[in-house]
Amino acid sequence: MGVLVHTPQFEPWLTAREAVDLARHLTAPELPTSRVDDVLFEVGLERAINRRVGGLSRGMLQRLGLAGCLVGDPEILLLDEPSSALDPAGRREVLDLVGRLAHTKTVILSTHILSDVQQVADVVGVIDRGRLQFQGPLTELLARTSATFSIHVRPPAGPILEHLRRCAWTVEADEHAPGRIHLVAADPRRRRGRDRRRARRARRPTDLLQPGHRSRDRVPGAHVMTDVTDRVVHRPTMTLWRLELLRLVRTHRWMMLFGVYTSLAVLSALTARYFNEIMERFGEGVEFTAAEPQPVDAIIQFVGKTSQIGILAVVVVAASWLTIDAKPEQAAFLRTKVPRPAHLLVAPYTVNAAAACTAMATGTVVVSVLTGALIGPLPFWRVVVGTFLRACYLAFAVAAVAGFTRGQATTVFGALGVLLALPIIGLFESIQPWLPSELVSGLAAIVDGASVGDFARSLLVTAIVTTGLLTVAAFRFERREL
């Protein structure tokens, strides 16, 4: 079933073709990618195929939402106000398209524009305050709402009666008594609408491909050539994984993560090397004991800085990434096209956690290289093991973000509250070795000579809690209503 919400929204950094191709991949991956260009042409967006969604008008977004419904070739279409926000010509094209689709599909149209109903509907249902007041053929509804007149004329009434019966707006005309005519009349525009609807349904399929018509209805042996959609161009298929990679690149979230960790790595190496010189120049009147800088000093500073600013950056980026329901219209587009809503969490969590870990690892490489050049070399394998421990903590932090509410602000503060509470709980010495927060200092401790076994308990608890948080997040996401 294809569903079109009243105000469809898409990620503004996607192109029109990418948005529809994502819908094709989620609903009918067996269909060829050429189907995407076909439906975009069908809804009149052939000139906007490669335009970013953020630059489309409200009417074009409505057409794009309709294209996302049609690309999977569903048997049932549920359309909520498909012609809203369109200019008169656009409304005419959309209603014509809906009328053509009614030949081969079941179309359920929700609208308050009664003229649209008269042009495309066969069966009408009227709902008032949540109750179905009427359901039946459109002609029956029109008959119920027709105006009734009692006309008094001077007998004989036969000529007038015959003239009234020939009028297009006459539903019923009878002489109940001498000189008294009972007339049931409909709005003449309703009659014209019915006539147009009958003519459209009687139109032969081959007529839909006449010159000047915008449709590409499937007719055996027929093909419409365009200079835009029929060019053979290799384009990667849109999937949820590609969606998240594009989100990472096009929204510049990667710059925030990599910028924070890289800048803190450079700052840590420089301050560790030139700490004594800085204190001598700016620390007048302050007594301190100068000591030769050691390579581990740069790692300790790097861990201290990134455990605050770095974690904050990861949580903010993850919150904007994993709060899928924060924009109900975009969530509806994705939720209606996957068998289980929980599937929508897998790609965002994995890509976000991988980006955070890669940014942290890049910062570790930068601080290690600078430390080796300015102070002295660091033990390579100990740096690798310590980086792995910190990566496990970042995966836990991203999972903590996934388990909160749909709002971005509440998710950020809630996740930070959990992460900040762990060091406070760690004040109890018996509990401290089991907490995930122990992994934050794992890099500095391992480089300084600690054993990997010292973090085995914390690593085990982190793995279990991360899995539990993701399970709870999937469970809540499945049962959350938009």
N, C-alpha and C positions, 0 to 999 in steps of 0.2 A: 504494500500500500504506500502510495506517495502522499506526503503531508506538506501543505504550504501554510505556514502561520501568517497571521495578519500583517506583521511587519518583519519580513525575513531579514536577518543580518548575517554577515559573514566576516571572517577575519579581513580587516582592511588592507593588509599587505599581500593578500592572494590576488591573482588575476582571475578574471571571470572564468577562463577555461580551467584553471586549477581548482576552483571551487566546485564546478560541475563535475570535473574528472574525479574529485574526491568522492562525491556522491555516487558516481558510477562504480568506483572501486568498492565502496562499502555495500552497495545494494545489489549490483550485478557485475561482478568482476569478469564474468565470462563474455560480456559484450565487448566489441572492439572499441578502441579509443575514438574511432571516427564518429561514433554515436554522440560524443560530446559536441563536436562541431555541428552535427545535424540538429540537435535540439537547440543550440544557441542560435542557429539560423532560423529555426522554426519560431522562436519567440522574439525574433527581431534584434538580436544582439550580435550579429555577425561582424559589425564594425567595432565592437568593444571586447573582442575575444582576449586580447592581450593587455587590456587596461586593468589597473589595480581596482579592487572593489571599493576602496576608500574614495575613489574619484567618480563613482557612479551616482546618478541621481536616484531619488526615491522610486520613481517609476521604473528605472532600469534595474534597481534591486528587486522590485516585484517580479519583473520578467526573469531575473536570474534565479529567484526562488522557484518559479514555475519550471524553469529548465532543470533545476536540481531534482524536482519531483518526477519529471518525465524521463530523465536519462536512464533510469532503471527499468523502464517499460513496465510499470506496475499495472495490475488489473483494476485496482481501485484508486481513485484520486480523491483526497479530502482537501478541498480548497477553501481557505478562510479569506474572504474579501479579495479575490485575485485581481480585481480591476480597480482597487483603491489606489489613489495617488497617481493615476495615469491621466494623461491628457485625452481629449475625446477620440483622437485617432488611435492612441494606444489602447484605450478601452475597447474600441471597436475590434482591433486586431486580437486582443486577448479573448474577448467573448466569441469571436469567430473560431479561434483555436479551441476553446472549450467546447463549442458546438461540434467541431469536427472530431474531437476526442470522444465525444459521447457515442459515436458510431461503433467504437470498438472497446470502450472502457466504461466502467461505472464511475460516474463523477458525482460526488457529493459536494454541493456548493453552499457555503454559508455566507449570506450577505443581507444587508438591510436595504439595498438598492433594488426596489421591486421591478424597475424596468429591466434590470439584468436578469432577474428571474424569468420574466415573460419571454425574453429572447432565447434562453438556452434550456430552460427546465421542462421536463415532462411530468414529473411528480413533485409536488410541493408539500412541505411540512411547515407549519406555523407554530412557533414556540413562544409562549408568553409567560414570563416569570417562572421559567423552568418546567412548564407543563406544555405538552403537545396539544394544541388546540384544534389543529386540522391536519390531515394527511390524505392526499388524493391527487387526481389529475388536475393539471392547471386549469383546464376548462371548467371543471366543477367549482374551483375556487373563484374563478372569474364570474361564473353564474351567480354564486352566492353574494358577490359584492356588487352586482349590477344594480343600477338605479331603476326603481319602479314608479311608473306614472299612471295616473287615471285621467284620461282626456275626455272631455265632454264636447261633442260636435253635433251639428245639426244633421239629422238623418237625411239621406242615407250615408252611412259611414264607410261603405264598401270601397270607393275610390281612394279615400284617405288611408284606409287600412292596407290596401294593396300597395300603395306607395311606401308606407312605413315598413312593410315586410321586405321591400327591395333595398332598404338602406343597410349599409355595412355594419352600422352599430346596433341594429335591432337584434335582440336575443329572442323575444317573443312578443307577438302583437295579436290580440283577440278582442272581439266585441262581446262583452259580457252582458250588455243590455242595449236596447236601441239608443244610439247616440252616445254610448259610453265605451271607450276603448281602454283596455288594460295593456300597457306597454312596458316591457322590460328592456332597458337599453344599457349597452356597455360603452366604455370609452372607445372612441374610434381608434385611438393609438394602440389599444390592446389588439384590435382586429388586425391592424397592419403588422404588429409584432408577430402574431400567429401566422400571418401569411408569409412573412419573411422566414420564420422558422421552418414552415413546411417546405418552402422553396429551397432552403439550405439543406434540409435532409434529403430532398429529392435529387439534389445535385449528384451527378455521376462522379465516381472517384477520379477519373481522368481529368475532370474539369478543374480539380484542385492544383493541377500543374500547368495551367495556362499561363502565358506570359503576364508578368506583373503580379502574380500571386506569390505570397511569401512562404508558402508551405513547402515541405519536403515529404509529404505523406508517402508511405511505402506503397508503391504501385509496381507490380512486376514489370521489369524491363525499362522503368522510367528512372532517369537520373538528371539532377539539376546541377549544372556546373556554376561555381562561383569563383571569383578571383581571390577569395580569402580562405574559405574553409576546405577547398579541395587540393591545396598544395600539400605535397608529401614532405612533412617535416617531422623529424624524430623528436619526440618530447617524452621525458621520463614520466612514468605513471604516478599519479598522486596516491599516496597511502597515508595512513596515520603517522607512520614513521617519517616520511618525507614532510608531512605537515609540521611536525615538531622541529625538524631540522631547519625548515624555512622560517619557522617562528624564531628560532635561536639566532639565525643570521640576519633576517630582514628587520627584526625589531631591535637589533643591536644589543640584545641581552648578553651576548658573549663578551662584548666590550666592557660591560660593567664587571663581570666576573674576572676576566683576565686582567683588566686594568687594575682592579683592587689588589689581587694577589701579586701581580708583577711589580707594581709600585711599592708595595710593602716589602717585597723581597729586596729590591734595590735599597730602600731606606734602611732595612735591617743590616745589610752587609756594610753599608757606609758608616752607620752609627757605631757598629761593633768595632770597626777598624779605627775610626777617628774619635772615639769617645773621649780619650784623654786630652786630645788637642781641643775638642769642643769645650770641655770643662775648664781647661787652662785659660781659654780666651773669654768665655762668658761666665765662668763661675767664680768671679772675684769675691773673696771673703768666705768662700765655701771650702772647708777642709775635706779632702778626699784622698784615698790611697790609690795611687796610680798602679795599675797592673798591666802586664802585657796582654793584648787581646788574644783570645783563643778562638779557633774555628767554631767551637760549640757555642760561643757567645752569640754569633750571628744567627744560628738556628734557634736559640732560646728567644731572641728578640723577634724573630720571624713567627715563631709559634705564638708568642704572647700577643702580637699585633693581630695576626689573622684569626686567632680564637675569638676576637671581639668583632672587629670590622669585617673580616672575611665571612664569618658566620652570619652576620647581619645581612650582608649582600646576598648570600646564598638563600636565606629565608625570604627576603623580599622578592627575589627573582622567582623562587619556587612558588610563592603565594600567587603571583600574577600568572603563573603557568598552570597550576593545579586546581585553581578555583574555576572549574569548567562551567558551573552553574551560575557564576556571577552575572553573566549576560544570558538571560533565559532564551532569547531568540536564537543566538548562536548554539546554545546547548540543545535546543529543540531540533535544529538542523542535523546535529550529530547523533543525538539520542534516537531519533526516528529511523536511523539508517544502519544501526548495528543490532545484532541479536541480543546482546546484553550490555547495558550501559557501563558495567565495570570494565569492559574491554577498552573504554576510552581512557582509563588511567594508566595502562601499561606503558604506552609510548611516551606520554608526558613525563612520567616518573623516571623512566630509564634514561631518556635524553637529558633531563634536567640534572639527575644525579651524575651522569657521565660528564656533563659540561662542568659541573662544580668540581668534580674530582680532577678533571683535566686541567682546569684553571689552577687548582691547588698544586698539582704536580708540576705545572709550568713554573709557578712561583718558587717551588722547591728547587727546581733545576737552576733558575736564575740566581737564587741566593747561594747555592752550592758553588756555581761557577765563579761568582764574584768573590765569595769567601776564599776559594782556592787561589784566586789571583791576588787578593789583597792581604790575606792573613796566612792561610795554609790549607792544604787539602783536607777534605772530609772523608770518612770511611764510606765507600760507595754502597756496599751492600746494607750497611746499617741505615743509610739514608733511604734506600729502597724499602726496607722493611718498615721504617717509621712512616714513610709516605703511605704505605698500604694501610697502616692502622688509622691514620687520619682520614683516608678515603672511606673506610668503614664507618667512621663517625659521621662524615658528610652524608653518606647514604641513609643513615639513621635520621639525621636532621631533616632531609627532604621528605622522608616517610612521615615524620612528625607533622610536617606541613600538610601532607595529603589527608590527614585524619581529622581536620577541623571543618569549620563551617564553609558556606559558599561565599561569604564576603571576604574580600582581600584584606581589609584592615583588621578585622577580628581574627583572621587566620594568622597574620603576621604577629600580632600581640600574643595570641594564644600559644603559637609555636615557640616564640621567644621566652614566654613565661615557663614553659616546660623545660627548655634547654637551660635557662638560668637557675631553675630549681634544683637541677642535678648537682652542681657543685655545693649547694647548701646542704643537700642530703648527704653529700660526701664528707661532711664534717664528722660523721660517725665513722670511726676508723674501721669498724667491722664490716660496714657496707661499702666503703669507698672502693675496694678492688673490684667490685662487681658492677660498678656503674659505667655506662657508655662514655660519660665525660672523662674517664681516665684515658681514653684513646686520644684526647686532644693533645695532651702533653707527651704522647707516645714517641713522636719524632725526636724531640729534644732528649728524652730519657734514653732512647735506644742509641742515639749518637753519643751520648755521654757515658755509655757503657752498660746500661741496664739490659736485662735478659728479656727475650721475647716471651718467655713463660710467665713473666710478671703481669702480662696483659691478657693471658689466656682466658681468665674468668670474665673479664670485661668484654673481650671479643665474642665470647659465647653468648652472653646476655644481650649484646648489641644485635647479633644476628637474629636471636629469637624475638626480641622486641620489634625490630624492623619488620620482620615477617608478620608479626601480630598487628602492627599499625597499618600495614598495607591491606591486610585482610579486613580489618575494621573499616578502613576507608572505602574499600570496594563494597562492603555490606551496606554502609550508609548511603553510598552513591546509588546503589541499586534501588533503594527504597525512598529516596528523596524525590519529592515532587517539584516540578518547575513552578 
